[in-house]
Amino acid sequence: IEKYRPQTFRDIVGNENTVERLEEFAKHGNVPNIILSGPPGVGKTTTILCLARIMLGTAFNSAVLELNASSERGIEVVRTKIKIMTDGAQQALRRTMELFSNTTRFALACNNSDKIIEPIQSRCAMLRYGRLSDAQILAKVIEVCQKEQVSGISRLTRRSGCCCDQVSVAGHGVSYTEDGLEAVVFTSQGDMRQALNNLQSTHNGFGHVNSENVFKVRYLLGA
């Protein structure tokens, strides 16, 4: 999955208005603390990492740190998944944000911003993300298949403005069917990370991505 994580804003799929707002932050060089709220697999972490690459340049690897809920350290850019934080941990984070306000910017990812205490919300810009459309996910899945030299077995149709023409690429990749990719998209439920995991798991488990195998994988994973 990390192999195909977008590295720039222009490569990010969906949530265009939110991405444009982050681009404005980067353009003006005045980045606030940020809360990224939305369902899993829609690009919350990816977009903030793209912003950090622009702002930090060659210092990116040393200046970006992902913390667990109990960590309290000062560094230029910090991101953490706040959904697992208790109120006590959030109060500690609030104090840390105040202490390092001159040197640190915090990006807090959550599924529901209502679970974040008001003192933290008041110190952050709120960015909201929505689920990705089936067409957006299908286009990305096909792009990944092409890059992996996947041999398409059946012709894909063009739908919803998404280019889904036949894919026939030479090489020793995984094979897929149209109904297989449709199953990958269906089981993802708007979650890009889930879609790519489904694709990879089905390929690794069966060597052929069709709807039957995709649903078998989802059943085995308990979904």
C-alpha positions in Angstrom: 0.0 0.0 0.0 2.8 2.4 0.9 4.3 1.8 -2.6 1.3 3.7 -4.1 0.8 6.4 -1.5 0.6 9.7 -3.3 3.6 11.9 -2.8 2.2 15.2 -4.1 -1.2 17.0 -3.8 -1.9 16.4 -7.5 -1.8 12.7 -7.1 -4.4 12.6 -4.3 -7.7 11.1 -5.2 -10.9 12.9 -4.2 -11.8 15.5 -1.5 -10.5 18.2 -3.9 -11.7 21.2 -1.8 -9.9 20.0 1.3 -6.7 19.3 -0.7 -6.9 22.8 -2.2 -7.1 24.3 1.2 -4.0 22.5 2.3 -2.3 23.7 -0.9 -3.2 27.2 0.2 -1.5 26.6 3.5 1.6 25.4 1.7 1.6 28.4 -0.7 1.5 31.0 2.0 3.7 29.1 4.4 1.5 29.7 7.3 0.3 26.3 8.5 -1.9 26.1 11.6 -2.5 23.1 13.8 -5.0 20.9 11.9 -7.7 18.4 12.7 -8.4 15.9 9.8 -11.8 14.4 10.3 -13.4 11.7 8.1 -13.8 7.9 7.5 -10.8 5.6 7.1 -8.9 5.3 3.8 -9.8 8.7 2.3 -6.4 10.4 2.4 -6.2 12.1 5.8 -2.7 11.0 6.5 -1.6 11.2 2.9 -2.6 14.8 2.5 -0.9 16.0 5.6 2.3 14.1 4.6 2.2 15.9 1.2 2.0 19.2 3.0 4.9 18.3 5.3 7.1 17.4 2.3 6.5 20.8 0.8 7.0 22.7 4.0 10.0 20.7 5.3 11.8 19.6 2.1 14.9 17.6 2.9 14.2 17.7 6.6 11.0 15.7 6.1 12.3 12.4 7.4 13.7 13.8 10.6 11.1 16.4 11.3 7.9 14.4 11.0 7.0 12.0 13.8 4.0 9.8 14.4 3.2 9.5 18.1 1.1 7.0 20.0 -1.5 8.3 22.4 0.8 8.7 25.4 3.7 10.4 23.6 4.6 14.0 24.4 7.6 15.3 22.4 8.3 18.5 20.6 9.3 18.4 17.0 8.5 20.5 13.9 5.5 18.5 12.7 3.7 15.8 14.6 0.8 13.7 13.6 -1.2 11.3 15.8 -4.4 9.3 15.6 -6.5 11.0 18.2 -9.4 8.6 18.1 -7.6 6.4 20.6 -6.8 9.2 23.1 -8.6 9.5 26.4 -9.7 12.9 27.7 -6.8 12.9 30.0 -4.4 12.2 27.2 -6.0 14.9 25.1 -5.6 17.4 28.0 -1.9 16.5 28.1 -1.7 17.0 24.4 -3.3 20.4 24.7 -0.6 21.5 27.2 2.1 20.1 24.8 0.5 22.1 21.9 0.7 25.3 24.0 4.3 24.6 25.2 5.7 24.0 21.7 3.4 26.4 19.7 6.4 28.4 18.3 8.1 25.3 16.8 5.6 22.6 16.3 2.5 22.0 14.2 0.1 19.2 15.1 -2.0 17.3 12.6 -4.7 15.2 14.4 -6.5 12.5 12.4 -9.9 11.2 13.6 -13.0 9.6 12.3 -15.3 11.8 14.4 -14.2 15.3 15.5 -16.9 15.3 18.2 -14.5 13.1 20.3 -11.9 15.8 20.4 -12.1 18.2 23.4 -13.0 21.8 22.7 -9.7 23.3 23.9 -7.9 21.3 21.2 -10.5 22.0 18.5 -10.3 25.8 19.2 -6.5 25.6 18.5 -6.9 23.9 15.1 -8.2 24.4 11.6 -10.8 21.7 10.9 -10.6 19.8 7.6 -13.4 17.3 6.7 -13.1 14.4 4.4 -15.8 12.4 2.7 -15.8 8.8 1.3 -14.4 8.3 -2.2 -16.7 7.4 -5.0 -16.7 4.0 -6.7 -15.4 5.6 -9.9 -12.5 7.2 -8.1 -11.5 4.0 -6.4 -11.9 1.9 -9.6 -9.7 4.3 -11.5 -7.0 4.0 -8.9 -7.2 0.2 -8.7 -6.8 0.1 -12.5 -3.8 2.4 -12.3 -2.2 0.2 -9.8 -2.9 -2.9 -11.9 -1.3 -1.2 -14.9 1.8 -0.3 -12.9 2.1 -3.8 -11.6 1.9 -5.2 -15.2 -1.5 -6.8 -14.6 -2.9 -8.9 -17.5 -6.6 -7.9 -18.0 -8.8 -10.8 -18.9 -12.0 -9.0 -19.8 -12.9 -5.7 -21.2 -13.7 -3.0 -18.6 -16.5 -0.5 -19.4 -16.3 3.3 -19.2 -18.5 4.6 -16.4 -19.2 7.8 -14.4 -16.5 9.7 -16.2 -13.9 7.2 -15.1 -11.6 5.8 -17.8 -11.9 2.1 -17.5 -10.9 0.8 -20.9 -9.5 -2.6 -21.5 -6.1 -3.2 -19.8 -3.7 -5.6 -21.5 -0.2 -5.2 -20.3 2.7 -7.6 -21.1 4.4 -9.2 -18.1 3.9 -11.7 -15.4 1.4 -10.0 -13.2 -1.9 -11.1 -11.6 -4.9 -11.7 -13.7 -8.3 -10.1 -13.0 -11.8 -10.0 -14.3 -14.2 -7.1 -14.6 -16.4 -8.6 -11.9 -13.3 -9.0 -9.8 -12.5 -5.3 -9.8 -16.1 -4.5 -9.2 -16.0 -6.7 -6.1 -12.8 -5.0 -4.9 -14.5 -1.6 -5.2 -17.8 -2.8 -3.7 -16.1 -4.3 -0.6 -14.0 -1.2 -0.1 -17.0 1.0 0.8 -15.3 4.2 -0.2 -12.0 3.3 1.5 -9.0 3.4 -0.8 -6.7 1.7 1.6 -9.2 -1.2 1.9 -9.6 -1.4 -1.9 -5.9 -1.8 -2.4 -5.6 -4.3 0.5 -8.4 -6.3 -1.0 -6.7 -6.3 -4.4 -3.3 -7.4 -2.9 -4.8 -10.0 -0.6 -6.8 -11.6 -3.4 -3.8 -11.7 -5.7 -1.5 -13.1 -3.0 -4.1 -15.7 -1.9 -5.5 -16.9 -5.2 -3.4 -15.5 -8.0 -6.5 -14.4 -9.8 -8.8 -11.5 -8.9 -12.4 -12.4 -9.6 -15.5 -11.7 -7.6 -15.6 -15.1 -6.0 -12.0 -14.9 -4.7 -12.5 -11.3 -3.5 -15.5 -12.2 -1.4 -13.6 -15.3 -0.1 -10.8 -13.1 1.1 -13.2 -10.7 2.8 -14.9 -13.7 4.5 -11.6 -15.1 5.7 -10.6 -11.7 7.1 -13.9 -11.6 9.0 -15.4 -8.6 7.1 
